[in-house]
């Protein structure tokens, strides 16, 4: 998939191959394109959280709590503001007339798209999944299930009241659910269960295999192939389960149905989604790879594989790597695979991109053959399927085949094919005959010039002959290329370079490097940049010693857009080399590359902040102005812009946290005091920075504040948590202190060895007398310093305890006496 943001609906097939080291000769099974139009606009400001597919339309839920109804081209047909937080799941009934939605803040809504009936409820925990009865449109089937900490079944009674019952709880959060016919399948932390709505019985429990994977990071993928076949993908494991009727003789106290695992196998990567395709499976995989250079694990492009399940293994039919936007930041749980059964359409959903995969038709098959230059096979395929192909014509394919043969120099084969392809079309015959005459001669001439050594003929004579011919046909690329090759043989590299640049020939950069033509291109930098700015900039930066940065900037003075490309690449390589141009770059980024202006301001240490602030204020660049004001120490003005220009309470709170300034918090509280949404944001976030009481006391009586109860509960919970942490730390400190005290006591109770090698630390004489018969008195301290008793000062009446003179002088503690030896 191409990375360009603008080409929203382009084919993604090229990108599935371009990263492969060797191009596969096997034709792909699927083709890809981005879902664009309204989806592009949505994902520029928001992120996709979930999606469900109906034959008539698509329903997309976002991280900012919006639900969009889209047509199959991605155009927005309807929008619902459901919640301020992430939409976790959307469910539609088979008619497409009723929708169920659940969100991270515990909200659940089930409503009719074309009728007034609806159900609203807010739970005290995030609701991860919802599934409405596929036949919800029927009066007898007004049922749906929700899952958070437990799985609840809601049914509408005959008095239009909703009642609920718990189907399952106690095994962690419910993270996936699929409802087909009378069967509900769901997954929690322990495994997958199936419930029969008709008999009110749970009929199976399929435990998950790899319990080391976090179920919230690597969720279970479920899909029903038909009304009795459930496919389970979890981690790298796939299980295909068949629901069967139990024989009457086996019933006893058992459910009327049971589940048999008919196929089980492992895949290479982590599974993010599953979908059936006839008797095969489409598997969306999350891929992690290890870099050969750094030996670090990184997130690679997700893969969409078609596999053929076997009883204990599987066979890979095709495998495509997809360059979805932001794949480097995505986790396994960020990808979803949704599908439309009727049309074999598969939707790869990620936070910043939605890609549609569909089976290739005969026109796509011919495209692939032409791309692989298999013209003979393409022509045959078009003749066989001429009634079914829509985008190709047999004549066009045949003419392309002839041109291909002519380009290869296979004139005889091309002539023979003309009889079959051109038929009796006189105009085409005349054109092809003229082309053969002209191209045949010129190609032969070019081949001689290219293959024969230049010293076998007089270059100057041939050069003049070619130039004379070019006067009649100045745009003849064959002759121009031939002339450039002649100039190269003559070592007239300057003229050869000019021709290559005029032709925009791919070998121009190789010619410059090979013959060291950097002195010749100092006045051709603009031409090189116009031809291929990426290669030109890399070459110029790699050869700064031959063409200075100053020279390049001067040459590009009249082409500021190219000047920006060069200086931007220079800055990326080295933040300091082009510091003299950082002031100029502010204007260049503002004009041609605003997305990179803020990163530039953050990384540059040579950028004049006043100048940058002036430019950003003139252009009303709010984000950049906020950053510059903050960096210049004007935090209060920056905060004012966030609140008054962006109206973004979360960003304002985050900014105040970063600055950690009490006055800034006071300003934010004063601004927010009459704005309920801001008060809610502050209550939810300032608990660890500012005493919430300061804010609560200022709230006017009677003001309606959204989610006030939840915010106050959160404040109390945070306070309780702080108390618990303090008590826990206190217990740990007491236990550690007691342990260390016991250890010190044991150490101090041990004996001290005193022998003739020890000396008095005061008089430096041996601590023991040489005559063992003489009486002596020795004091040994816990610090292991020893003194003759007479060498120690006499203790005073106020402080009878004795202390080690050495340790007391060095402030190591008193070192009280531990032992006195007398004889």
For each residue, the residues with C-beta under 8 A, 3 or more apart:
1: 12 15 16 32 34 322 323 324 355
2: 7 10 12 14 15 323
3: 323 325
4: 7 10
5: 8
6:
7: 2 4 10
8: 5 34 36 37 40
9: 33 34 36
10: 2 4 7 33 34
11: 14 31 32 33
12: 1 2 15 16 31 32 33 34 322 323 355
13: 16 17 28 31 32
14: 2 11 17 18
15: 1 2 12 18 19 321 322 323
16: 1 12 13 28 32 320 321 322
17: 13 14 20 23 24
18: 14 15
19: 15 301 321 323
20: 17 23 24 321
21:
22:
23: 17 20
24: 17 20
25: 372
26: 318
27: 360 365 368
28: 13 16 31 318 320 360 368
29: 306 317 318 359 360
30: 304 306 318 320 346 357 358 359 360
31: 11 12 13 28 357 358 359 360 364
32: 1 11 12 13 16 320 322 355 356 357
33: 9 10 11 12 355 356
34: 1 8 9 10 12 39 40 353 354 355 356
35: 39 70 73 74 347 354 355 356
36: 8 9 39 40 73 74
37: 8 40 41 73 74 75 76
38: 41 42 68 70 74 75 76
39: 34 35 36 42 43 60 70 74 354
40: 8 34 36 37 43 44 74
41: 37 38 44 45 76
42: 38 39 45 46 48 60 62 66 68 76
43: 39 40 46 47 48 325 351 352 353 354
44: 40 41
45: 41 42
46: 42 43 62 63 64 66
47: 43 62 63 64 351 352
48: 42 43 51 60 61 62 63 349 350 351 352 353 354
49: 61 62 63 86 87 88 351
50: 60 61 87 88 89 90 336 349
51: 48 58 59 60 61 90 336 338 347 349 354
52: 58 59 89 90 91 92 338
53: 58 59 338 339 340 345 347
54: 57 58 59 92 96 340
55: 96 340 342 343
56: 96
57: 54 69 70 71 72 77 96
58: 51 52 53 54 69 70 71 72 74 347
59: 51 52 53 54 67 68 69 70 90 92 99
60: 39 42 48 50 51 67 68 70 90 354
61: 48 49 50 51 66 67 82 86 87 88 89 90 101
62: 42 46 47 48 49 65 66 67 68 86 87
63: 46 47 48 49 85 86 87 351
64: 46 47 84 85 86
65: 62 81 82 83 84 85 86 87 103
66: 42 46 61 62 79 80 81 82 87
67: 59 60 61 62 79 80 82 87 90 99 101
68: 38 42 59 60 62 76 78 79 80
69: 57 58 59 76 77 78 79 113
70: 35 38 39 57 58 59 60 74 75 76 77
71: 57 58 74 75 77
72: 57 58 345
73: 35 36 37
74: 35 36 37 38 39 40 58 70 71 354
75: 37 38 70 71
76: 37 38 41 42 68 69 70 79
77: 57 69 70 71
78: 68 69 113
79: 66 67 68 69 76
80: 66 67 68 101
81: 65 66
82: 61 65 66 67 87 101 103 107 109
83: 65 86 87 103 104 105 107
84: 64 65 105
85: 63 64 65 103 104 105
86: 49 61 62 63 64 65 83 103 104
87: 49 50 61 62 63 65 66 67 82 83 90 101 102 103 104
88: 49 50 61 102 103 104 126 127 128 129 130
89: 50 52 61 101 102 128 129 130 131
90: 50 51 52 59 60 61 67 87 99 100 101 130
91: 52 99 100 101 130 131 132 144 179
92: 52 54 59 96 98 99 100 132
93: 96 97 98 132 133 134 135 136 137
94: 134 135 137
95: 98 136 137
96: 54 55 56 57 92 93 113
97: 93 112 113 114 115 137
98: 92 93 95 110 111 112 113 132 136 137
99: 59 67 90 91 92 110 111 112 113 132
100: 90 91 92 108 109 110 130 131 132 144
101: 61 67 80 82 87 89 90 91 107 108 109 110 130
102: 87 88 89 107 108 109 127 128 129 130 146
103: 65 82 83 85 86 87 88 106 107 126 127
104: 83 85 86 87 88 126 127
105: 83 84 85 122 126
106: 103 122 123 124 125 126 127 148
107: 82 83 101 102 103 120 121 122 123 127
108: 100 101 102 119 120 121 122 123 127 130 146
109: 82 100 101 102 118 119 120
110: 98 99 100 101 118 119 130 132 144 154
111: 98 99 117 118 119
112: 97 98 99 115 116 117 118
113: 69 78 96 97 98 99
114: 97
115: 97 112
116: 112
117: 111 112
118: 109 110 111 112
119: 108 109 110 111 144 154 162
120: 107 108 109
121: 107 108
122: 105 106 107 108
123: 106 107 108 127 146 148
124: 106
125: 106 148 149
126: 88 103 104 105 106 148
127: 88 102 103 104 106 107 108 123 130 146 147 148
128: 88 89 102 147 148 173 174 175
129: 88 89 102 145 146 147 174 175 176 177 186
130: 88 89 90 91 100 101 102 108 110 127 144 145 146 147 177
131: 89 91 100 144 145 177 178 179 184
132: 91 92 93 98 99 100 110 136 143 144 179
133: 93 136 141 142 143 144 179 197
134: 93 94 179 180 181
135: 93 94 138 141
136: 93 95 98 132 133 141 142 143 144
137: 93 94 95 97 98 141
138: 135 141 142
139: 142
140:
141: 133 135 136 137 138
142: 133 136 138 139 155 156
143: 132 133 136 153 154 155 156 197
144: 91 100 110 119 130 131 132 133 136 153 154
145: 129 130 131 151 152 153 154 167 177 179 184 186
146: 102 108 123 127 129 130 151 152 154
147: 127 128 129 130 150 151 152 173 174 175 177 186
148: 106 123 125 126 127 128 173 174
149: 125 169 172 173 174
150: 147 166 167 168 169 170 174
151: 145 146 147 166 167 168 169 174 177 186 188
152: 145 146 147 164 165 166 167
153: 143 144 145 164 165 166 167 197
154: 110 119 143 144 145 146 162 163 164
155: 142 143 162 163 164 165
156: 142 143 160 161 162 163
157: 160 161 162 163
158:
159:
160: 156 157
161: 156 157
162: 119 154 155 156 157
163: 154 155 156 157
164: 152 153 154 155
165: 152 153 155
166: 150 151 152 153 169
167: 145 150 151 152 153 184 195 202
168: 150 151 171 174 186 188 193 195 202
169: 149 150 151 166
170: 150
171: 168 188 189 190
172: 149 188 189 190 215
173: 128 147 148 149 188 189 215 216
174: 128 129 147 148 149 150 151 168 177 186 187 188
175: 128 129 147 187 188 189 215 216 219 220
176: 129 186 187 219 220 221 222
177: 129 130 131 145 147 151 174 184 185 186 187 222
178: 131 184 185 186 222 223 224 230
179: 91 131 132 133 134 145 183 184 185
180: 134 183 185 224 226 227
181: 134 227
182: 196 197 198
183: 179 180 194 195 196 197 224 227 228 230 243
184: 131 145 167 177 178 179 194 195 197
185: 177 178 179 180 192 193 194 195 222 224 230
186: 129 145 147 151 168 174 176 177 178 192 193 195 222
187: 174 175 176 177 191 192 193 208 215 219 220 222 232 234
188: 151 168 171 172 173 174 175 191 193 215
189: 171 172 173 175 215
190: 171 172 205 207 208
191: 187 188 205 206 207 208
192: 185 186 187 204 205 206 208 220 222 230 232 234
193: 168 185 186 187 188 202 204 205 206
194: 183 184 185 202 203 204 230 241 243 259
195: 167 168 183 184 185 186 201 202 203
196: 182 183 199 200 201 202 203 255 256 257
197: 133 143 153 182 183 184 200
198: 182
199: 196 255 256 257
200: 196 197
201: 195 196 255 256 257
202: 167 168 193 194 195 196 205 255
203: 194 195 196 243 255 256 257 258 259
204: 192 193 194 241 243 258 259
205: 190 191 192 193 202
206: 191 192 193 232 239 241 259 261
207: 190 191
208: 187 190 191 192 211 215 220 234 235 237
209: 234 235 237
210: 213 234 235 236 237
211: 208
212:
213: 210 217 218 234 235 270
214: 217 218
215: 172 173 175 187 188 189 208 218 219 220
216: 173 175 219 333
217: 213 214 331 332 333
218: 213 214 215 234 235 270 332 333
219: 175 176 187 215 216 332 333
220: 175 176 187 192 208 215 232 233 234
221: 176 232 233 234 271 272 273 274 337
222: 176 177 178 185 186 187 192 230 231 232 233 274
223: 178 230 231 274 275 276 339
224: 178 180 183 185 227 229 230 231
225: 229 230 231 240 276
226: 180 229
227: 180 181 183 224
228: 183 242 243 244
229: 224 225 226 240 241 242 243
230: 178 183 185 192 194 222 223 224 225 240 241 243 259
231: 222 223 224 225 238 239 240 241 274 276 281
232: 187 192 206 220 221 222 237 238 239 240 241
233: 220 221 222 237 238 271 273 274 283
234: 187 192 208 209 210 213 218 220 221 237 271
235: 208 209 210 213 218 270 271
236: 210 266 267 268 269 270 271
237: 208 209 210 232 233 234 264 265 266 267 271
238: 231 232 233 263 264 265 266 267 271 274 281 283 309 314
239: 206 231 232 261 263 264
240: 225 229 230 231 232 261 262 263 264 309
241: 194 204 206 229 230 231 232 259 260 261 262
242: 228 229 259 260 261 262
243: 183 194 203 204 228 229 230 257 258 259
244: 228 257 258 259 260
245: 256 257
246: 250 251 254 255 256 257 258
247: 250 251
248: 251
249:
250: 246 247 254
251: 246 247 248 254 256
252:
253:
254: 246 250 251 258
255: 196 199 201 202 203 246 258
256: 196 199 201 203 245 246 251
257: 196 199 201 203 243 244 245 246
258: 203 204 243 244 246 254 255
259: 194 203 204 206 230 241 242 243 244
260: 241 242 244
261: 206 239 240 241 242 264
262: 240 241 242 311
263: 238 239 240 309 310 311 312
264: 237 238 239 240 261 311 312
265: 237 238 309 310 312 313 314
266: 236 237 238
267: 236 237 238 271 283 285 305 307 314
268: 236 285
269: 236 285 286 287 288 303
270: 213 218 235 236 285 286 287 288 332
271: 221 233 234 235 236 237 238 267 274 283 284 285 286
272: 221 284 285 286 302 332 333 335 336 337
273: 221 233 283 284 335 336 337 338 348
274: 221 222 223 231 233 238 271 281 282 283 284 337
275: 223 281 282 337 338 339 346
276: 223 225 231 280 281 282 339 341
277: 280 281 282 306 344
278:
279: 308
280: 276 277 306 307 308 309 317
281: 231 238 274 275 276 277 306 307 308 309 314
282: 274 275 276 277 304 305 306 337 339 346 357
283: 233 238 267 271 273 274 304 305 306 307
284: 271 272 273 274 302 303 304 335 336 337 348
285: 267 268 269 270 271 272 302 303 304 305
286: 269 270 271 272 299 302 330 331 332 335
287: 269 270 299 300 301 302 303 321
288: 269 270 297 298 299 300
289: 297 298 300
290: 295 296 297 298
291: 294 295 296 297 298
292: 295
293:
294: 291
295: 290 291 292
296: 290 291
297: 288 289 290 291
298: 288 289 290 291 328
299: 286 287 288 327 328 329 330 331
300: 287 288 289 321 327
301: 19 287 321 322 323 324 327
302: 272 284 285 286 287 321 322 324 327 330 335 348 350
303: 269 284 285 287 319 320 321 322
304: 30 282 283 284 285 319 320 322 337 346 348 357
305: 267 282 283 285 316 317 318 319 320
306: 29 30 277 280 281 282 283 316 317 318 319
307: 267 280 281 283 314 315 316 317
308: 279 280 281 314 315 316 317
309: 238 240 263 265 280 281 314
310: 263 265 313 314 315
311: 262 263 264
312: 263 264 265
313: 265 310
314: 238 265 267 281 307 308 309 310
315: 307 308 310
316: 305 306 307 308 319
317: 29 280 305 306 307 308
318: 26 28 29 30 305 306
319: 303 304 305 306 316
320: 16 28 30 32 303 304 305
321: 15 16 19 20 287 300 301 302 303
322: 1 12 15 16 32 301 302 303 304 327 348 355
323: 1 2 3 12 15 19 301 327
324: 1 301 302 327 330 348 350 352 353 355
325: 3 43 350 352 353
326: 329 330 350 351 352 353
327: 299 300 301 302 322 323 324 330 350
328: 298 299
329: 299 326
330: 286 299 302 324 326 327 334 335 350 351
331: 217 286 299 334
332: 217 218 219 270 272 286 335
333: 216 217 218 219 272
334: 330 331 350 351
335: 272 273 284 286 302 330 332 348 349 350
336: 50 51 272 273 284 348 349 350
337: 221 272 273 274 275 282 284 304 346 347 348 349
338: 51 52 53 273 275 346 347 349
339: 53 223 275 276 282 344 345 346 347
340: 53 54 55 343 344 345 347
341: 276 344
342: 55
343: 55 340 358
344: 277 339 340 341 358 359
345: 53 72 339 340 356 357 358
346: 30 275 282 304 337 338 339 356 357 358
347: 35 51 53 58 337 338 339 340 354 355 356 357
348: 273 284 302 304 322 324 335 336 337 353 354 355 356 357
349: 48 50 51 335 336 337 338 354
350: 48 302 324 325 326 327 330 334 335 336 353 354
351: 43 47 48 49 63 326 330 334
352: 43 47 48 324 325 326
353: 34 43 48 324 325 326 348 350
354: 34 35 39 43 48 51 60 74 347 348 349 350
355: 1 12 32 33 34 35 322 324 347 348
356: 32 33 34 35 345 346 347 348
357: 30 31 32 282 304 345 346 347 348
358: 30 31 343 344 345 346
359: 29 30 31 344
360: 27 28 29 30 31 364 365 368
361: 364 365 388
362: 365 366 381 385 388 389
363: 366 367 389 390 391 392
364: 31 360 361 367 368
365: 27 360 361 362 368 369 381
366: 362 363 369 370 378 381 382 389 392 397
367: 363 364 370 371
368: 27 28 360 364 365 371 372
369: 365 366 372 374 375 377 378 381
370: 366 367 373 374 375 378 397 400
371: 367 368
372: 25 368 369
373: 370 404
374: 369 370 377 378
375: 369 370 378 379 397 400 401 404
376: 379 380 401
377: 369 374 380 381
378: 366 369 370 374 375 381 382 397 401
379: 375 376 382 383 394 397 398 401 421
380: 376 377 383 384
381: 362 365 366 369 377 378 384 385
382: 366 378 379 385 386 389 392 393 394 397
383: 379 380 386 394
384: 380 381
385: 362 381 382 388 389
386: 382 383 389 394
387:
388: 361 362 385
389: 362 363 366 382 385 386 392
390: 363
391: 363
392: 363 366 382 389 396 397
393: 382 396 397
394: 379 382 383 386 397 398
395: 398 399 421
396: 392 393 399 400
397: 366 370 375 378 379 382 392 393 394 400 401
398: 379 394 395 401 402 417 420 421 422
399: 395 396 402 403 421 428
400: 370 375 396 397 403 404
401: 375 376 378 379 397 398 404 405 417 421
402: 398 399 405 406 414 417 418 421 432
403: 399 400 406 407
404: 373 375 400 401 407 408
405: 401 402 408 410 411 413 414 417
406: 402 403 409 410 411 414 435 436 439
407: 403 404
408: 404 405
409: 406 443 447
410: 405 406 413 414
411: 405 406 414 415 436 440
412: 415 416
413: 405 410 416 417
414: 402 405 406 410 411 417 418 436
415: 411 412 418 419 436
416: 412 413 419 420
417: 398 401 402 405 413 414 420 421
418: 402 414 415 421 422 429 432
419: 415 416 422
420: 398 416 417 423
421: 379 395 398 399 401 402 417 418
422: 398 418 419 425 428 429 432
423: 420
424:
425: 422 428 429
426: 429 430
427: 430 431
428: 399 422 425 431 432
429: 418 422 425 426 432 433
430: 426 427 433 434
431: 427 428 434 435
432: 402 418 422 428 429 435 436
433: 429 430 436 437
434: 430 431 437 438
435: 406 431 432 438 439
436: 406 411 414 415 432 433 439 440
437: 433 434 440 441
438: 434 435 441 442
439: 406 435 436 442 443 478
440: 411 436 437 443 444
441: 437 438 444 445
442: 438 439 445 446 476 478 479
443: 409 439 440 446 447 478
444: 440 441 447 448
445: 441 442 448 449 482
446: 442 443 449 450 478 479 481 482
447: 409 443 444 450 451
448: 444 445 451 452
449: 445 446 452 462 482 485 486
450: 446 447 482 485
451: 447 448
452: 448 449 456 457
453: 456
454: 457 459 486 489 490
455:
456: 452 453
457: 452 454 461 462
458: 461 462
459: 454 462 463 486 489 490
460: 463 464 490
461: 457 458 464 465
462: 449 457 458 459 465 466 486
463: 459 460 466 467 483 486 487 490
464: 460 461 467 468
465: 461 462 468 469
466: 462 463 469 470 479 482 483 486
467: 463 464 470 471 483
468: 464 465 471 472
469: 465 466 472 473 476 479
470: 466 467 473 474 476 479 480 483
471: 467 468 474
472: 468 469
473: 469 470 476 479
474: 470 471
475:
476: 442 469 470 473 479 480
477: 480 481 503
478: 439 442 443 446 481 482
479: 442 446 466 469 470 473 476 482 483
480: 470 476 477 483 484 499 502 503
481: 446 477 478 484 485 499 503 505
482: 445 446 449 450 466 478 479 485 486
483: 463 466 467 470 479 480 486 487 499
484: 480 481 487 488 495 496 499 500 503 505
485: 449 450 481 482 488 489 496
486: 449 454 459 462 463 466 482 483 489 490
487: 463 483 484 490 492 493 495 496 499
488: 484 485 491 492 493 496 511
489: 454 459 485 486
490: 454 459 460 463 486 487
491: 488
492: 487 488 495 496
493: 487 488 496 497 511 515 517 520
494: 497 498 517 520
495: 484 487 492 498 499
496: 484 485 487 488 492 493 499 500 511
497: 493 494 500 501 508 511 512 517 520 521 524
498: 494 495 501 502 524
499: 480 481 483 484 487 495 496 502 503
500: 484 496 497 503 505 507 508 511
501: 497 498 504 505 508 524 527 528 531
502: 480 498 499
503: 477 480 481 484 499 500
504: 501 508 531
505: 481 484 500 501 508
506:
507: 500 510 511
508: 497 500 501 504 505 511 512 528 531
509: 512 513 532 535 536 539
510: 507 513 514
511: 488 493 496 497 500 507 508 514 515 517
512: 497 508 509 515 516 517 518 521 539
513: 509 510 516 539
514: 510 511
515: 493 511 512
516: 512 513
517: 493 494 497 511 512 520 521
518: 512 521 522 543 546 547
519: 522 546
520: 493 494 497 517 524
521: 497 512 517 518 524 525 528 547
522: 518 519 525 547 551 555
523: 555
524: 497 498 501 520 521 527 528
525: 521 522 528 529 536 540 547 552 555 556
526: 529 530 555 556 558 559 562
527: 501 524 530 531
528: 501 508 521 524 525 531 532 536 539
529: 525 526 532 533 536 537 556 559 562 565 566
530: 526 527 533 562
531: 501 504 508 527 528 536
532: 509 528 529 535 536
533: 529 530 536 537 562 565
534: 537 538
535: 509 532 538 539
536: 509 525 528 529 531 532 533 539 540
537: 529 533 534 540 541 565 566 569
538: 534 535 541 542 569
539: 509 512 513 528 535 536 542 543
540: 525 536 537 543 544 547 552 566
541: 537 538 544 569 570 573
542: 538 539
543: 518 539 540 546 547
544: 540 541 547 548 549
545:
546: 518 519 543
547: 518 521 522 525 540 543 544 551 552
548: 544 551 552
549: 544 552 553 570 577 578
550: 553 554
551: 522 547 548 554 555
552: 525 540 547 548 549 555 556 566
553: 549 550 556 557 563 566 567 581
554: 550 551 557
555: 522 523 525 526 551 552
556: 525 526 529 552 553 559 560 562 563 566
557: 553 554 560 563
558: 526
559: 526 529 556 562 563
560: 556 557 563 564 588 591 592
561: 564 565 592
562: 526 529 530 533 556 559 565 566
563: 553 556 557 559 560 566 567 588
564: 560 561 567 568 585 588 589 591 592 593
565: 529 533 537 561 562 568 569
566: 529 537 540 552 553 556 562 563 569 570
567: 553 563 564 570 571 578 581 584 585 588
568: 564 565 571 572 585 588 589 593 596
569: 537 538 541 565 566 572 573
570: 541 549 566 567 573 574 577 578
571: 567 568 574 575 578 582 585 600 603 604
572: 568 569
573: 541 569 570 577
574: 570 571 577 578
575: 571 579 603 604 605
576: 579 605 606
577: 549 570 573 574
578: 549 567 570 571 574 581 582 585
579: 575 576 582 604 606
580:
581: 553 567 578 584 585
582: 571 578 579 585 586 604 606 607 608
583: 586 607 608 611
584: 567 581 587 588
585: 564 567 568 571 578 581 582 588 589 600 604 607
586: 582 583 589 590 597 600 601 607 608 611 612 615
587: 584 590 591 615
588: 560 563 564 567 568 584 585 591 592 593
589: 564 568 585 586 592 593 594 596 597 600
590: 586 587 594 597 615 616 619 621
591: 560 564 587 588
592: 560 561 564 588 589
593: 564 568 588 589 596 597
594: 589 590 597 621
595: 598
596: 568 589 593 599 600
597: 586 589 590 593 594 600 601 616 621 624
598: 595 601 602 623 624 627
599: 596 602 603
600: 571 585 586 589 596 597 603 604 607
601: 586 597 598 604 607 612 624 627 628 631
602: 598 599 627
603: 571 575 599 600
604: 571 575 579 582 585 600 601 607
605: 575 576
606: 576 579 582
607: 582 583 585 586 600 601 604 611 612
608: 582 583 586 611 612
609: 612 613 628 631 632
610: 613 614 632
611: 583 586 607 608 614 615
612: 586 601 607 608 609 615 616 624 628
613: 609 610 616 617 625 628 629 632
614: 610 611 617 618
615: 586 587 590 611 612 618 619 621
616: 590 597 612 613 619 621 624 625 628
617: 613 614 620 621 625
618: 614 615
619: 590 615 616
620: 617
621: 590 594 597 615 616 617 624 625
622: 625 626 641 645 646
623: 598 626 627
624: 597 598 601 612 616 621 627 628
625: 613 616 617 621 622 628 629 638 641
626: 622 623 629 630 638 641 642 646 655
627: 598 601 602 623 624 630 631 638
628: 601 609 612 613 616 624 625 631 632
629: 613 625 626 632 634 635 637 638 641
630: 626 627 633 634 635 638 655 659
631: 601 609 627 628
632: 609 610 613 628 629
633: 630
634: 629 630 637 638
635: 629 630 638 639 655 659 661 664
636: 639 640 663 664 667
637: 629 634 640 641
638: 625 626 627 629 630 634 635 641 642 655
639: 635 636 642 643 652 655 656 664 667 668
640: 636 637 643 644 667 671
641: 622 625 626 629 637 638 644 645 646
642: 626 638 639 645 646 648 651 652 655
643: 639 640 646 647 648 649 652 668 671 672 678
644: 640 641 647
645: 622 641 642
646: 622 626 641 642 643 651
647: 643 644
648: 642 643 651 652
649: 643 652 653 672 677 678 680 681 682
650: 653 654 681 685
651: 642 646 648 654 655
652: 639 642 643 648 649 655 656 668 678 681
653: 649 650 656 657 668 681 682 685 686
654: 650 651 657 658
655: 626 630 635 638 639 642 651 652 658 659 664
656: 639 652 653 659 660 661 664 665 668 689
657: 653 654 660 685 689
658: 654 655
659: 630 635 655 656 664
660: 656 657 689
661: 635 656 664 665
662: 665 666 690
663: 636 666 667
664: 635 636 639 655 656 659 661 667 668
665: 656 661 662 668 669 686 689 690
666: 662 663 669 670
667: 636 639 640 663 664 670 671
668: 639 643 652 653 656 664 665 671 672 682
669: 665 666 672 673 682 690 694 695 698
670: 666 667 673
671: 640 643 667 668 675 678
672: 643 649 668 669 675 678 679 681 682
673: 669 670 679 695 698 699 700
674: 700 703
675: 671 672 678 679
676: 679 680 703 704 705 706
677: 649 680 681 706
678: 643 649 652 671 672 675 681 682
679: 672 673 675 676 682 683 695 699 703 705
680: 649 676 677 683 684 705 706 707 708 711
681: 649 650 652 653 672 677 678 684 685
682: 649 653 668 669 672 678 679 685 686 695
683: 679 680 686 692 695 696 705 708 711 712 714 715
684: 680 681 711 714
685: 650 653 657 681 682
686: 653 665 682 683 689 690 692 695
687: 692 714 715 718 719
688: 718
689: 656 657 660 665 686
690: 662 665 669 686 694 695
691: 694
692: 683 686 687 695 696 715
693: 696 697
694: 669 690 691 697 698
695: 669 673 679 682 683 686 690 692 698 699
696: 683 692 693 699
697: 693 694
698: 669 673 694 695
699: 673 679 695 696 703 705
700: 673 674 703
701:
702:
703: 674 676 679 699 700
704: 676
705: 676 679 680 683 699 708 711
706: 676 677 680
707: 680 710 711
708: 680 683 705 711 712
709: 712 713
710: 707 713 714
711: 680 683 684 705 707 708 714 715
712: 683 708 709 715 716
713: 709 710 716 717
714: 683 684 687 710 711 717 718
715: 683 687 692 711 712 718 719
716: 712 713 719 720
717: 713 714 720 721
718: 687 688 714 715 721 722
719: 687 715 716 722 723
720: 716 717 723 724
721: 717 718 724 725
722: 718 719 725 726
723: 719 720 726 727
724: 720 721 727 728
725: 721 722 728 729
726: 722 723 729 730
727: 723 724 730 731
728: 724 725 731 732
729: 725 726 732 733
730: 726 727 733 734
731: 727 728 734 735
732: 728 729 735 736
733: 729 730 736 737
734: 730 731 737 738
735: 731 732 738 739
736: 732 733 739 740
737: 733 734 740 741
738: 734 735 741 742
739: 735 736 742 743
740: 736 737 743 744
741: 737 738 744 745
742: 738 739 745 746
743: 739 740 746 747
744: 740 741 747 748
745: 741 742 748 749
746: 742 743 749 750
747: 743 744 750
748: 744 745 782 818
749: 745 746
750: 746 747
751: 819
752: 780 784 818 819
753:
754: 758 767 768 778 780 786 821
755: 758 768
756: 766 767 768
757:
758: 754 755 766 767 768 786
759: 764 765 766 767 786
760: 763 764 765 766 767 786 787 788 791
761: 764 785 786 787 804 805 806
762: 787 788 791 792 805
763: 760 788 791
764: 759 760 761
765: 759 760 788
766: 756 758 759 760 769 770
767: 754 756 758 759 760 778 786 788
768: 754 755 756 758 772 776 778
769: 766 772 774 776
770: 766
771: 774
772: 768 769
773:
774: 769 771 823
775: 822 823
776: 768 769 788 821 822 823
777: 788 789 790 820 821 822 823
778: 754 767 768 786 787 788 789 820 821 822
779: 786 787 788 789 792 802 817 819 820 821
780: 752 754 784 785 786 817 818 819 820 821
781: 784 785 786 803 804 807 815 816 817 818
782: 748 815 816 817 818
783: 804 806 807 812 813 815
784: 752 780 781
785: 761 780 781 804 806 807 815
786: 754 758 759 760 761 767 778 779 780 781
787: 760 761 762 778 779 791 792 805
788: 760 762 763 765 767 776 777 778 779 791 792
789: 777 778 779 792 820
790: 777
791: 760 762 763 787 788
792: 762 779 787 788 789 802 805
793: 805
794:
795: 799 800 801 802
796: 799 800
797: 800
798:
799: 795 796
800: 795 796 797
801: 795 814 816 817
802: 779 792 795 816 817
803: 781 807 808 814 815 816 817
804: 761 781 783 785 807 808 814 815 816
805: 761 762 787 792 793 808 809
806: 761 783 785 809 810 815
807: 781 783 785 803 804 810 812 813 814 815
808: 803 804 805 811 812 813 814 815
809: 805 806
810: 806 807
811: 808
812: 783 807 808 815
813: 783 807 808
814: 801 803 804 807 808
815: 781 782 783 785 803 804 806 807 808 812
816: 781 782 801 802 803 804
817: 779 780 781 782 801 802 803 820
818: 748 752 780 781 782
819: 751 752 779 780
820: 777 778 779 780 789 817
821: 754 776 777 778 779 780
822: 775 776 777 778
823: 774 775 776 777
